[in-house]
Structure formats: C-alpha cells, structure tokens
Amino acid sequence: MRWYKEAIVYQIYPRSFYDSNGDGIGDIRGIIQKLDYLKDLGVNAVWLSPIYDSPLDDMGYDISNYYDVHKDYGTLEDFKEMLDEMHKRGIRLIMDLVVNHTSDEHPWFLDAKKSVNSPYHDYYIFRKGKNGRAPNNWRSFFGGSAWEYNEATDEYYLHLFSRRQPDLNWENPKVRAEVKKILKFWLDLGVDGFRCDVINLLSKKEGLPNTRGLPILGAKGIYIDGPKMHDYLQELKRDVFSKYDMFTVGECVLIDLKTALGYIKEGIDELNTVFHFEHMNADCFYSKWIPRKFKLRRLKKPLSKWQYGLQGKAWNTLFLENHDQPRSVNRYGKLENRVEVAKMLATYIFSQRGIPFIYQGQEIGMTNAHYTKIEQYKDVETLNMYKTLRKFLSEKRAMRLVQKASRDNSRTPMQWNRGKNAGFSTGEPWLEVNPNYLEINVEDSLGDENSILNYYKKLLSLRKKHSIFVYGDYREHYPRSNKLAYYERNYKGKKLLVICNFTAKELEFDPIYNLSRFKLILNNYSQDKKQLMPYQAKIYLGDF
C-alpha cells in the first residue's frame, strides 16, 4: 500500500499562514508554531506553496534559486527544522515543483538573454520574430501574447505565464539534468514528494506551430500535453522518482480523463495522481473569468466521471479550493448559510474516493476578499486580467469580475483570532485581512463544538477510522438532480451513504435504501428529519 492513498493533505500558502516576526509576511517559523494545530485537525501531509528564492512576480512561482529559501520566509536551516518537526508529528511534506519556467532573474536567464552564444541560451525558448511580430499566435495564461521581445539578441522568448516567467526548453538534456539535481537535493533533505506545477506544459511541439480555434483551448497537443510529455516524465521516474518513497501530484492544464490515465494509471505511474479541473467549471465557462450561474449538475457530472473513470485504475484528488481559486462558500452556496454550506461541501467532496486536499482557512469557512478597489489586489494574474477586461468593460463590471474570480480571494491572511490583524501578524500584513475575522477565526471555532472546524475534525477522524472512505467504490444516485447530491461507497460488506442538499430550502427525497439499517455517523444539523434541511449533509454507515 502506498502511503499517499491514506493521506489527508493541507495546503499552506506560506505568505499568508502565520507571521512569527511581525514583518507582515507569513514565514517558516510561523508554520512551525502551528504544526500542533494541523496535527489536531487530523491532517497527515502538508503541501507547501513555493518558499524558494524569488522576486515574487508571481508570488514564488517564479524561482530565481531552486536551492535556497526566500529571505521573507526564513533560512534553509529553518526549513530543515520545520521538516523535522513535521515528521515528528507524523506529517509528510509535499513541496511545490515549478519547472516549466523560471524567474527572469534566475542566473540562467540573465546570461541566456545576453547573447545567442551564451551556454544558457538554449535553456530557454528563443525565436526570431515574423514580419516584425511574435513568432506565433500563442497566448499567455495571464493574458496577452506568450512572447516577449529581447533586444540584445533580436529575438522573442516564450512565457506561457508572466513575461517574467520564461519557459524552460525541455528539449535540452542539460535542462532535464538540472531538474533532476533539484529534485534530488530536496528529496535527500527528507521531503516526501512534489506537487508539480503546470506539469503537462513541458513539451512544446516541434516547429512551435500556431494554435487553432479559441486561444489556449486550441493548444492541446501543441504545448498542452505535447508530444514528448511521456518521454520527459518517464525519464524523471526512472532517474529520480523510482528511487525514493515519494509522492507526485501533477497540476495538469485542461486535462481530460483519457489523457490523465496515460500519466497516472497504476503500472504506468509517471505521476501518482493529478489535479483535474473540470468540476471547477460548475459556475464558469472553462475559465473563472467567464462566470455563469452555479448548477449542481455541472459540479456532480465531472466529479462522478472521474470517480468512475479512475476506479480500479488510478488514484484521484479531491478539492474545491486552492491558492488559484476563489473560496468555495462564495461559489456554491448562500453566505447567509455559510456554516451549513461549508460543512456540507466538506462532506460532499472529502467523502469521495481519493486524496483530500484542504486549503488553509477552508476548515473555518473563510470567504472571498472584501476589496473594492483594484489597488488593493496584489496578484499578477488579477492585475493583468483587469487591464484586459477594461478594454471591453466598464470599471464597475471589470471590478465585479475581479471580486468574483481573483486569486487574492484565497490569499488573504489566515484568520487565527479576534486580535489585531486576525492574529496573523503584529505588523502590517502584506495583503489586507478580511474584516470578517471578528466572526470567522480559529480561536472562536475551537471553542464552539458546532463550528466548521470541529466538524472537519469529525469528518477527518471518520476517514481514518473507516477504511471504506479510502478504499470503497463509488456509485452515484440522482445524477440529474440540481438540488441533491447523493452517492454510496461499498467496501468489504460495508455501505456508506453520503447525502447532501445543495439548496437553501428543505428537500424531500427518496433515500432508496431503508435507512433503519444504517447508523447516522455524521450530520451537520443537530436534528435528523426525513426531509433534508437547507444545505444539510448526512453520512450513513451500514453492514450489507
């Protein structure tokens, strides 16, 4: 049995987690101080967003030194102490691996852009322009062209994200050798695995042809899941991954089920699992920046498809929030029912088959940022998208989209207590704290037996106690309902029923099974009626 199958992962966004020295920025020593909180919550792994040395153009996803820690977060010695303290508590550490691109301040790129004769020039993707324009029509995920002109060499360089994040040239075996050195450095320190950032973008089709159709969507097979992806991942597996007791989860752009199985099917194991994002379109069209009304069926259908499609073949991931997504209570329920909604969402997603990924603050029901002016936002994607939106929309409508979709919604400082700056820092926080910390914080939640936090503890305890949560199969009921989410799990003579009302009204339904044969083991309401209360969630367990 691979340990990751029973993992419960908590994602820490270090800049916003806990500040130990009063400079307004979360840090490694702050994480060390909160490890007992994480252990008490019930998690046994941490995914740590980037803490490497970086100019922070994209908040650490632009790395200038892969072998050191950014001074804002501490030192490499602090990191080693944190890792040791995690392991003492039975918590494994998953690092963020960002190797599709580097920072434009990485020494490789600083040298590469000087001359075509630089030994590092071929570490990146430089091309001559065409008729005074970019080499092709590729678009950046952050808006605008994916090419930036470099005057010193009279060439353009590729950046699928910020212009300050030049893409690495994985065709170059020296680049691949450098990445393997980076992996071994951290694994030899004792790191337990990697979340591989935009990993399916590494391979670019030879000749860099134009994409067709909609921007980015037309890039499948060109720079999304390109022709040499399997070659690269098999090489990493052969030379590094297979030599350690480690875990890999790939963030895969526009991944579909068939393609994912090519990476993660047991026996192939290029990656252990992937993050897939189809269910995140339940309230938008392919991008959170193109919103539409939330419909439960658009959430259930892709989740069930992946549950059925991976069953018996590969392992799944379970998430509704991360550092790139708005808060789930804002997306999938009414804020006036925030407590019930947060408990119901946790029940629905984390009782499925796969690895739960809890994002910091999700366990207390944190909400989107309250910002009203674009100047309050720090996220590079948000600022770039705002400029693009203002070409077509009024300031009011552009801001409405920013308030709904910005990544800063999930990056506001963690709300620890009712004290100054929500107990996050004694100094001025790098990003404004949400003022609702007076009502939503860890300290108050710990003292309230009916809090979201204490509900999470019960749910995670059940996952550990009953192996059916981990290994049981999955079967959905009422798949066409836009009100009810209902599925069962079966394992070794046990049957688990998970029933969730996604509406703000009472809901009548046929439970299909005689519930007197089951024990109600979790309920986000104190009462148990035949009908479901608004946003009620229940879990039943029985012998069959």
Buried (B, 14 or more C-beta within 10 A) or exposed (E): EEBBBBBBBBBBBBBBBBBBEEBBBBBBBBBBBBBEBBBEBBBBBBBBBBBBBBBBBBBBBBBBBBEBBBEBBBBEEBBBBBBEBBEEEEBBBBBBBBBBBBBBBBEBBBBBBBEEEBEBBBBBBBBEBEEEEBBBBBBBBBBBBBBBBBEEBEBBBBBBBBBBBBBBBBBBEEBBEBBBEBBBEBBEEEBBBBBBBBBBBBBBBEEBBEBEEEBBEBBBBBBBBBEBBBEBBBBBBEBBBEEBEBBBBBBBBBBBBEBBBBBBBEEBBBBBBBBBBBBBBBBBEBBBBEBEEBEBBBBBBBBBBBBBBBEEBBBBBBBBBBBBBBBBBBBBBBEEBBBBBBBBBBBBBBBBBBBBBBBBBBBBBBBBBBBEEBEBBBBBBBBBBBEBBBEEBEEEEBBBBBBBBBBBBBBBBBBBBEEEBBBBBBBEBBBBBBEBBEEBBBBBBBEEEEBBBBBBBBBBEBBEEBEBBBBBBBBBBBEEBBBBBBBBBBBEEBBBBBBBBBBBEEBEBEBEBEBEEBEEBBBBBEEEEEEBBBBBBBBBBBEE
